[in-house]
Amino acid sequence: MIEVADILSKYGEAYREKYKLPLHTLKTMSAIEFCRTDKLGGHIDKCDECGHIRISYNSCRNRHCPKCQSLNKERWLKDRKKDLLPTQYFHVVFTIPDELNPLTLRNKKEIYSILFKASSETLIELSEDIKYLGANIGFISILHTWGQNLMDHPHIHCIVTGGGLSLDEKRWISSKKDFFIPVKVMSRLFRGKFLYYLKKSYYNSKLKFDGTINGLAVKKEFQKLIDNLYKKEWVVYSKPPFRSAEYVLEYLGKYTHKIAISNHRILKLEDNKVTFKWRDYRDDNKNKTITLDVFEFIRRFLLHILPRGFVKIRHYGILSNRNRITKLKKCKQLLKVFKKTMNAKAKESWQELILRLTGVDYTICPCCGKGHMVRTKKINPRCYSPPGVKMSVA
């Protein structure tokens, strides 16, 4: 199977020589290239029965690496279980128009922050309105920046409680089964808030206008863009409610730690071209393949590396960190969610996590099936050459 790491390992150096890249992008490329190789170090385990040796190389743990998301996702989902409420949940998506993509590309941190702010304020403000619900809701917002063809397509997925805590905090108010806020109302308020904050960033000189968009630095041209965006209907949609609160977690797993492209979508790498699968949502969700020049593939992949330290999963309302121990606790009392006794065990190791998810016990020897794999040696990063003995690599 061809992986993103294979493509970067083979063509990354040439790409870096041709194009000037920011430091955090260079670090991400290196992390993905070196993930689970001797360059990051690791350890050697030996079976206490048959003497079988297994080498395990360290993961890069970079949030953009296709190989490092599964375990992180499962740990995150396990932590979220305690926040589940016995109510319906909705999936709402906020998308900004394509006309903003060139500006977003040069101002990722600023525009993504505005996207979070405008979408969250829209949901909170409308849900508190007595005309729609009159309650404090909770939701998780997840930023995605890509479309299936790897082009830039910034949007936010929100998983929203179907109801909330009354404003006097004395009762739980359930929403209608088909959601409590009309999509058109959300769309127009979101548009107004986003453009308000965008103009604010412009007049506070927080936006850059490099390259082909340098004309937008002129006030008249920037205002023309704003006027055109006000005339558009912005895309906001809400999916039907989930079958159960438990299903929310299964559904969340598809979005929380997703990256621009997973390795299983890459079909082949040959003649300096990459072919991968994609789903065309504009053509009745048809599954298609696309072939790109390898440098264009790398360019599109790098478009979606987030600014350093930028938080892509955020919690709001009764699910926010500030309210989790007060308002969320009150909601659980009102909905008669009884606290389960928690196991005081230390953080689940990766071996325990894999055993729970797959039933495979990595502590048992894969050769004899009887002995246990015992750590015998640590491999220092970049300083290890595997010995010429019979062994397996995890």
C-alpha positions as CSV (number, residue, x, y, z in Angstrom):
1,M,0.0,0.0,0.0
2,I,1.3,3.5,-0.9
3,E,1.3,5.9,2.0
4,V,1.7,9.7,2.3
5,A,5.0,9.0,4.0
6,D,6.3,7.1,0.9
7,I,5.4,10.1,-1.3
8,L,7.1,12.6,1.0
9,S,10.1,10.4,1.5
10,K,10.6,10.0,-2.2
11,Y,9.8,13.6,-3.4
12,G,9.8,15.7,-0.2
13,E,13.4,16.8,-0.5
14,A,13.0,18.0,-4.2
15,Y,9.8,19.8,-3.2
16,R,11.5,21.6,-0.4
17,E,14.3,22.6,-2.7
18,K,11.9,24.1,-5.2
19,Y,9.6,25.9,-2.8
20,K,10.2,27.9,0.4
21,L,8.1,26.5,3.2
22,P,7.4,27.7,6.8
23,L,9.2,26.0,9.6
24,H,6.1,24.3,11.1
25,T,5.3,22.8,7.6
26,L,8.9,21.5,7.3
27,K,8.6,19.9,10.7
28,T,5.3,18.2,9.8
29,M,6.8,16.8,6.6
30,S,9.8,15.4,8.5
31,A,7.5,13.9,11.2
32,I,5.4,12.1,8.6
33,E,8.4,10.8,6.7
34,F,10.2,9.5,9.8
35,C,7.1,8.1,11.5
36,R,7.7,4.5,12.8
37,T,11.2,4.4,11.4
38,D,14.6,4.1,13.2
39,K,15.1,7.8,12.8
40,L,12.6,8.4,15.7
41,G,14.0,5.6,17.8
42,G,12.1,2.8,19.5
43,H,12.7,-0.3,21.5
44,I,13.4,-4.0,21.2
45,D,11.2,-6.7,22.8
46,K,12.3,-10.3,23.3
47,C,10.0,-13.3,24.0
48,D,10.8,-14.9,27.4
49,E,9.9,-18.3,26.0
50,C,11.3,-18.7,22.5
51,G,13.6,-15.7,22.2
52,H,11.8,-14.1,19.3
53,I,12.8,-10.5,18.8
54,R,10.4,-7.7,17.8
55,I,11.5,-4.2,16.9
56,S,9.0,-1.4,17.5
57,Y,9.7,2.1,16.1
58,N,8.2,5.2,17.7
59,S,5.3,7.1,16.1
60,C,5.7,10.8,15.3
61,R,2.4,11.6,17.0
62,N,1.9,14.5,14.6
63,R,-1.8,15.4,14.2
64,H,-1.5,15.5,10.4
65,C,0.1,12.0,10.1
66,P,-2.3,9.4,8.6
67,K,-0.7,6.6,10.8
68,C,-1.0,8.4,14.2
69,Q,-4.7,9.2,14.4
70,S,-6.5,6.0,15.3
71,L,-5.3,5.6,18.9
72,N,-5.6,9.3,19.6
73,K,-9.1,9.2,18.3
74,E,-10.1,6.3,20.5
75,R,-8.6,7.9,23.6
76,W,-10.4,11.1,22.9
77,L,-13.8,9.4,22.3
78,K,-13.4,7.4,25.6
79,D,-12.9,10.7,27.5
80,R,-16.1,12.1,25.8
81,K,-18.3,9.3,27.0
82,K,-18.8,10.9,30.4
83,D,-20.3,14.0,28.7
84,L,-23.0,12.2,26.8
85,L,-26.6,13.1,27.7
86,P,-29.7,11.0,27.0
87,T,-31.1,13.4,24.3
88,Q,-31.1,13.7,20.6
89,Y,-28.1,15.3,18.9
90,F,-27.8,17.1,15.6
91,H,-25.0,17.6,13.1
92,V,-24.7,21.2,11.8
93,V,-22.2,22.3,9.2
94,F,-21.0,25.9,8.5
95,T,-19.2,26.6,5.3
96,I,-17.6,29.8,4.0
97,P,-17.9,30.7,0.3
98,D,-15.1,29.7,-2.2
99,E,-14.4,33.4,-2.9
100,L,-12.7,33.6,0.6
101,N,-10.3,30.7,-0.1
102,P,-7.4,32.9,-1.5
103,L,-7.7,35.2,1.6
104,T,-8.0,32.2,3.9
105,L,-4.9,30.6,2.5
106,R,-2.7,33.6,3.5
107,N,-4.5,34.2,6.8
108,K,-5.3,30.7,8.1
109,K,-5.1,31.4,11.8
110,E,-7.2,34.6,11.6
111,I,-9.9,33.3,9.3
112,Y,-10.2,29.9,11.0
113,S,-10.6,31.7,14.3
114,I,-13.3,33.9,12.8
115,L,-15.0,30.8,11.5
116,F,-15.1,29.2,15.0
117,K,-16.3,32.5,16.5
118,A,-19.1,33.2,14.0
119,S,-20.5,29.7,14.0
120,S,-20.4,29.2,17.8
121,E,-22.0,32.6,18.4
122,T,-24.7,31.9,15.9
123,L,-25.7,28.6,17.6
124,I,-25.5,30.1,21.1
125,E,-27.4,33.3,20.3
126,L,-30.2,31.6,18.4
127,S,-30.7,28.8,20.9
128,E,-31.0,31.3,23.8
129,D,-33.7,33.1,21.9
130,I,-37.1,32.1,23.4
131,K,-38.6,32.0,19.9
132,Y,-36.5,29.0,19.1
133,L,-35.5,27.2,22.3
134,G,-34.7,29.6,25.2
135,A,-31.9,27.4,26.6
136,N,-28.2,26.9,26.9
137,I,-27.1,24.2,24.5
138,G,-23.8,22.3,24.2
139,F,-21.9,21.4,21.1
140,I,-18.5,20.3,19.8
141,S,-17.0,22.1,16.8
142,I,-14.5,20.4,14.5
143,L,-12.6,22.3,11.8
144,H,-12.0,20.7,8.4
145,T,-10.2,22.6,5.7
146,W,-10.4,20.2,2.8
147,G,-12.7,18.8,0.1
148,Q,-12.4,15.2,-1.1
149,N,-10.1,16.3,-4.0
150,L,-7.8,17.9,-1.4
151,M,-8.6,21.4,-2.5
152,D,-9.2,24.0,0.2
153,H,-12.7,23.9,1.5
154,P,-12.9,25.4,5.1
155,H,-15.9,24.3,7.1
156,I,-16.9,23.4,10.6
157,H,-18.8,20.4,11.8
158,C,-20.9,20.9,15.0
159,I,-22.4,18.1,17.0
160,V,-25.2,19.9,18.9
161,T,-27.4,18.7,21.8
162,G,-31.1,18.6,20.9
163,G,-32.1,20.8,23.8
164,G,-30.5,22.6,26.7
165,L,-30.5,24.0,30.2
166,S,-33.2,26.6,30.7
167,L,-31.9,30.1,31.2
168,D,-32.9,30.0,34.9
169,E,-31.1,26.7,35.1
170,K,-34.1,24.9,36.6
171,R,-35.2,22.6,33.9
172,W,-34.1,20.8,30.7
173,I,-35.8,22.0,27.5
174,S,-36.0,19.6,24.6
175,S,-35.9,20.8,21.0
176,K,-38.3,19.8,18.3
177,K,-37.5,16.5,16.6
178,D,-36.6,18.3,13.3
179,F,-34.2,20.8,15.0
180,F,-35.0,24.0,16.7
181,I,-33.4,26.7,14.4
182,P,-34.3,27.2,10.8
183,V,-31.3,26.7,8.5
184,K,-31.9,30.0,6.7
185,V,-31.9,31.9,9.9
186,M,-28.6,30.3,10.9
187,S,-27.1,30.9,7.5
188,R,-27.9,34.6,7.5
189,L,-26.8,35.3,11.1
190,F,-23.6,33.3,10.5
191,R,-22.9,35.3,7.3
192,G,-23.4,38.6,9.2
193,K,-21.2,37.7,12.1
194,F,-18.4,36.3,9.9
195,L,-18.3,39.4,7.7
196,Y,-18.4,41.7,10.8
197,Y,-15.4,40.0,12.3
198,L,-13.6,39.9,8.9
199,K,-14.1,43.6,8.5
200,K,-12.9,44.1,12.0
201,S,-9.7,42.2,11.3
202,Y,-9.2,44.2,8.1
203,Y,-9.4,47.6,9.9
204,N,-7.2,46.3,12.7
205,S,-4.6,45.4,10.1
206,K,-4.6,41.7,11.0
207,L,-4.9,40.4,7.4
208,K,-2.2,39.8,4.8
209,F,-2.7,40.4,1.1
210,D,0.3,38.7,-0.5
211,G,0.6,37.7,-4.2
212,T,-2.4,37.6,-6.4
213,I,-4.8,39.2,-3.8
214,N,-2.6,42.2,-3.1
215,G,-5.4,44.4,-4.6
216,L,-7.6,43.6,-1.6
217,A,-5.4,45.7,0.5
218,V,-7.1,48.7,-1.1
219,K,-10.2,49.6,0.9
220,K,-12.4,50.0,-2.1
221,E,-11.5,46.5,-3.4
222,F,-11.9,44.9,-0.1
223,Q,-15.4,46.5,0.4
224,K,-16.4,45.2,-3.1
225,L,-15.5,41.6,-1.9
226,I,-17.6,42.1,1.3
227,D,-20.5,43.5,-0.7
228,N,-20.5,40.5,-3.0
229,L,-20.3,38.1,0.0
230,Y,-23.3,39.8,1.6
231,K,-25.3,39.0,-1.6
232,K,-24.6,35.3,-1.5
233,E,-26.6,32.7,0.4
234,W,-24.1,31.0,2.6
235,V,-24.2,27.2,3.0
236,V,-25.3,25.9,6.4
237,Y,-27.1,22.6,6.7
238,S,-28.4,20.4,9.5
239,K,-28.7,16.6,9.2
240,P,-31.4,14.6,10.9
241,P,-30.9,13.7,14.6
242,F,-28.8,10.7,15.5
243,R,-30.4,7.4,16.5
244,S,-29.0,7.5,20.0
245,A,-26.5,9.3,22.2
246,E,-24.2,6.4,22.0
247,Y,-24.2,6.6,18.2
248,V,-23.0,10.1,18.5
249,L,-19.6,8.8,19.6
250,E,-19.3,6.4,16.7
251,Y,-20.3,9.2,14.3
252,L,-17.8,11.7,15.9
253,G,-15.0,9.3,15.3
254,K,-15.4,10.0,11.6
255,Y,-14.6,13.6,12.0
256,T,-12.6,14.4,15.1
257,H,-9.1,13.1,14.1
258,K,-9.7,12.9,10.4
259,I,-6.9,14.4,8.2
260,A,-7.0,15.6,4.6
261,I,-6.4,12.1,3.1
262,S,-5.9,8.7,4.6
263,N,-3.5,6.2,3.3
264,H,-6.2,3.7,2.1
265,R,-7.4,6.3,-0.4
266,I,-4.1,6.4,-2.3
267,L,-4.2,3.8,-5.2
268,K,-0.8,4.2,-6.9
269,L,2.4,6.2,-7.3
270,E,4.0,5.9,-10.7
271,D,5.6,8.2,-13.3
272,N,5.7,11.0,-10.8
273,K,2.0,11.0,-10.5
274,V,-0.4,10.1,-7.6
275,T,-3.8,8.5,-8.1
276,F,-6.3,8.5,-5.3
277,K,-10.0,7.9,-4.6
278,W,-12.4,10.7,-3.9
279,R,-16.1,11.3,-3.7
280,D,-17.7,14.0,-5.8
281,Y,-20.5,15.5,-3.7
282,R,-21.5,17.7,-6.6
283,D,-22.1,14.7,-8.8
284,D,-24.5,12.7,-6.7
285,N,-21.8,11.5,-4.3
286,K,-20.2,9.4,-7.0
287,N,-16.9,7.6,-6.2
288,K,-14.2,8.7,-8.6
289,T,-10.4,8.6,-9.0
290,I,-8.1,11.6,-9.7
291,T,-4.5,11.6,-10.8
292,L,-2.2,14.5,-9.9
293,D,1.4,15.4,-10.5
294,V,3.2,14.4,-7.4
295,F,4.2,18.0,-6.6
296,E,0.6,19.1,-6.9
297,F,-0.5,16.3,-4.6
298,I,2.1,17.4,-2.0
299,R,1.0,21.1,-2.4
300,R,-2.7,20.1,-1.8
301,F,-1.8,18.0,1.2
302,L,0.3,20.8,2.7
303,L,-2.6,23.2,2.3
304,H,-4.2,21.6,5.3
305,I,-1.4,21.8,7.8
306,L,-2.9,23.9,10.6
307,P,-1.1,26.9,12.1
308,R,1.2,25.9,15.0
309,G,-0.8,25.4,18.2
310,F,-4.2,26.0,16.6
311,V,-7.0,24.0,18.3
312,K,-9.2,22.3,15.8
313,I,-11.7,20.7,18.2
314,R,-13.5,23.0,20.6
315,H,-16.3,22.7,23.1
316,Y,-19.0,25.3,23.7
317,G,-22.0,26.0,25.9
318,I,-22.7,23.4,28.6
319,L,-19.9,21.2,27.2
320,S,-17.2,23.9,27.5
321,N,-14.5,23.4,30.1
322,R,-15.8,26.3,32.1
323,N,-19.3,24.9,32.3
324,R,-18.6,21.1,32.4
325,I,-18.5,20.9,36.2
326,T,-21.4,23.2,36.8
327,K,-24.1,23.4,34.0
328,L,-23.4,20.0,32.5
329,K,-23.6,18.5,36.0
330,K,-26.9,20.3,36.5
331,C,-28.2,18.8,33.2
332,K,-27.2,15.3,34.2
333,Q,-29.2,15.8,37.4
334,L,-32.3,17.0,35.6
335,L,-32.0,14.1,33.0
336,K,-31.4,11.6,35.8
337,V,-28.0,10.6,34.5
338,F,-26.4,8.7,37.4
339,K,-22.7,8.9,37.8
340,K,-21.0,5.6,37.1
341,T,-18.2,4.5,39.3
342,M,-15.0,5.2,37.5
343,N,-12.0,2.9,37.5
344,A,-9.1,4.6,39.1
345,K,-6.7,2.8,36.8
346,A,-3.9,4.7,35.3
347,K,-4.1,5.9,31.7
348,E,-4.7,3.1,29.3
349,S,-1.5,2.0,27.5
350,W,-1.4,1.5,23.7
351,Q,-1.2,-2.2,24.2
352,E,-4.3,-2.2,26.4
353,L,-6.1,0.0,24.0
354,I,-5.4,-2.2,21.0
355,L,-6.5,-5.3,23.0
356,R,-9.8,-3.5,23.9
357,L,-10.4,-2.5,20.3
358,T,-9.1,-5.5,18.3
359,G,-8.7,-8.4,20.7
360,V,-5.0,-8.6,19.8
361,D,-2.6,-8.8,22.7
362,Y,0.7,-7.3,21.8
363,T,2.3,-8.5,25.0
364,I,2.0,-12.1,23.8
365,C,4.7,-13.4,21.5
366,P,3.5,-13.5,17.8
367,C,5.8,-16.4,17.1
368,C,5.2,-19.0,19.8
369,G,1.9,-17.6,21.2
370,K,2.9,-18.6,24.7
371,G,5.7,-16.3,25.9
372,H,5.5,-12.6,26.8
373,M,7.4,-9.9,25.0
374,V,9.8,-8.2,27.4
375,R,11.5,-4.9,26.8
376,T,15.2,-5.5,26.5
377,K,16.7,-2.4,24.8
378,K,15.9,1.2,23.9
379,I,16.7,2.4,20.4
380,N,18.0,5.9,20.4
381,P,16.7,8.1,17.6
382,R,18.7,8.0,14.3
383,C,21.4,5.8,15.9
384,Y,20.2,2.3,15.4
385,S,20.9,-0.3,12.7
386,P,18.8,-3.5,13.1
387,P,20.9,-6.7,13.8
388,G,20.9,-9.5,11.2
389,V,18.7,-11.9,13.2
390,K,15.2,-13.3,12.7
391,M,12.7,-10.7,14.0
392,S,9.5,-8.9,13.3
393,V,8.8,-5.2,13.2
394,A,5.6,-3.9,14.9
